[in-house]
Amino acid sequence: MRRPRREDVRRAGPLAIRAGTDDRVRGNGAAAEGRPLWRRSPVEPAKPPAAEPLYRGKVILLTDRRCASACLDFADFVRLLPNATHVGLPTSADSVYMEVRPVDLPSGVERLGLPVKVYRDRLRGHNEPYVPHVMYEGDINDTAAVEAWLLTKLSS
């Protein structure tokens, strides 16, 4: 089975994937031309969904302090939903820097970590955790207790 060509992925994918593919092509071109830096095209920040949600049920986002990285990216979108309630414990936090590249120092004694990408215009701040709308005071690792607590919160 042949690997799909970049053009096939670009044509078939959603708009965000297409834009990302185009940007990577431009980035590869910059490297080939000897330009050390390349800036990704601006991406519009996420906007809250329409006032009338398509899903009318309750959306519950349950987090603890281990929610980091992709979990925080997911929380960024879920918390925009008008029918979403964030419950549990505060999340971890992350910086706007990502994809760290290790670089050995000339001495060979130490290594630096250099981020090669940065989020721009992210709604959540730099090193900012999410604090739930409703805090859980018990042991978050006690599944039965969390489920019972959630059922009382959902019924009210």
URTADA-V634309 format. One record per run of one state. SS is the DSSP state (H for helix, E for strand, C for the rest). FROM is the first residue (numbers start at 1). TO is the last residue. If there is no record, write none. Layout:
ss-><SS | SS>
from-><FROM | FROM>
to-><TO | TO>
This chain:
ss-><C | H | C | H | C | E | C | H | C | E | C | E | C | E | C | E | C | H | C>
from-><1 | 6 | 13 | 15 | 33 | 59 | 64 | 70 | 79 | 84 | 89 | 97 | 105 | 111 | 119 | 134 | 136 | 143 | 156>
to-><5 | 12 | 14 | 32 | 58 | 63 | 69 | 78 | 83 | 88 | 96 | 104 | 110 | 118 | 133 | 135 | 142 | 155 | 156>
